[in-house]
């Protein structure tokens, strides 16, 4: 095959991959849905969390501030932004403090007598009405109350105001120019996204939408939009992490290519080296697209990390070329070992497939398909494309010097055991917690932003995102009745300052029973009219002023109780709707807490009632993570056993298998020990990084353990291994310099691991002369 | 005042001099009689009580008859305490009309023409003995609730404070000596106008 044909084939291969990439991106859906990543929920709390009930209305809220302009202008912007977001599918409720938010829909006005608690303790008799009318006389004269005049004839007892007061958040921002303002003079809004807070994709889309809608408002001028809240942080961190990972990987790749050029003195090699890995990754993605359809972003990130071992396959082929030997022969010579590495890794990842966790199954499919395709591409795809001119690695004096030095290093037999004991002692004695279950601890928020979030949350009186009060019943009305039953307990909680406010569903809509009880107390028209006339006698009100009042009460006497469904159709009712959800035959009411001061009081106040439950979103998501980790650990344990068996069968010798498995296991323990001694608590990301390092370590051990007949072949082995080790340390060492803990965790762990695997393979895997 | 916030022009020198002459050292108190005309009331409501001026942005209004009520405005908050009903407090930023009222009152008693001009467009008629300041809110928001504030006076004494609310209800507040005057019968807006414009004794 001449150079031109090879060039065409290489370009053709890349083009096929581009076509495959197009297919994959059209058919795969990268989801942020935690359910496609986590193990099935087991406890009730986890089920709530996974059912997306636990999404929590609170965590879906974006806290928004508009500043940098005059107050009137900010108020106008707040109003027009609210208007432009109203029918947007990315957003549910948008509130900016405008009056309309707090008022009963006009069509529902007669219902005020069933919704307001006035009739629980009063009757519409002469005395009550007289007291109320005397108050209204004073109100009429009050300069603060001129807007009452419109309402007064219809509502002399001011039920509309009582309801508005009841519905007002305990701690609402100041209203100026008709909208909410913060103490520092910004217009404030609460924007509820329809996507979950832990779905960075949905949040990113919603935030981009919000920003563009704001930018498109007429008269934006120099006004500035500030967004905060959990969803915003999630989206922002996802973007920062991607940017930083891309930047460091780009530098790493560049370094890797330079290293390849130094090692092989060939540009063609640089063009070829990525083909097996790219082919494997795309084949893996295509397999997921066909088998599952959608995949969680984190699963994919883990998969790409684990697939990193395949980058070694072409390097082994390049380094083991021998001068005066045709390429197909030198590949055939090294292939049994490469095949063993590929097949044993695939067998090990089968353990993930049988874990029963969808995310791990996807990981297994992706990794196994990816490794197999990368392996085959290396074996049959690469060799014909390699340039005929090359330098035999065995001829390099530098490699020989390194080899001689390694051989001279003493290998005390007791050393591995000492390392093992020290490492285990270090792991056992490390003072920090072994596991870090809080995934967000790896993606921290800057103190400035956290402070700003706290300020906005405080100014808006926005609900707490960690705790959620869950009320369970067999109907929506049952939830409302239950909510009424816990209301006194909740009031006591607020009175004891454990929490500033609890937003119960029954604050907005009483149960049917309560509404009927109030309805019973409404007098018939004739009775009410007589009482009113008598009450009015010594007031200055015009006769017949209150005829609309008599009409409304008469109407209210025969209304069917207002249902959650009917109420939800009114603009204000959307708020209640967000608090009620149905799962199967059960109904759930979700009440949010604001200003939590005493978490213990909140967690325990509802104990004893099996239908009332305080959900700690942080604790239940952490328990899910812990469960996920347990599944990974089990799968890894089984994987190690499978790997050992596969290697032993392939080598047909338990002792040789031990020489391969032992350094790999010890290096893994050593990495964990070093991390633990440095105070690091382990997360899922560390586990995946450790696994990748072990996969690489397996290669080092396999190649060093391989008995070779000639010094030249030993040099080629060392050359290939050095290129692999240096490139891995380079790429992952760069990630370790990242300021983002999640990248640092992966980078540091893999870089350390690769170094340990290399050193221990040299020490433990190489055959000893006296063993022969 | 239909356009939004035009740059307030300076009050005329005469107006500024007049307003400056109305300054009172704080604290100051004066009795008042307020006659409130409202659509919903068949007879005007007559209140008696006392106004207390406690310096910039501090104002108290006490109603003694026919019911007892105390409104205190201080530190950006208004508190209304009514006998037998406890007290209600709310931020002035939630009651723009009250804020506007406070501004006109304390600007007058502080002799501060600049502040008054910031909130209101000031029209004036000054004769030898009497003067009238007609204040029209500059902010459209306030104008919705408060059409005009008319202050009638003689020499350095304000005598009447007439508020016309957004819905057309009118309240006339007779101050100082006038508070003790026997009210005309029947009490009509026109009769009160005459009273306010009559030359000081």
Interface residues (C-beta under 8 A of the other chain):
Chain A: X72 X134 X135 X137 X138 X140 X141 X142 X143 X144 X146 X147 X149 X150 X152 X153 X174 X175 X176 X177 X178 X181 X540 X541 X542 X543 X545
Chain B: X4 X5 X34 X36 X38 X39 X40 X41 X42 X43 X44 X45 X47 X63 X67 X69 X71 X78 X80 X82 X85 X90 X91 X93 X94 X95 X97 X98 X101 X141 X145 X163 X165 X166 X167 X169 X171
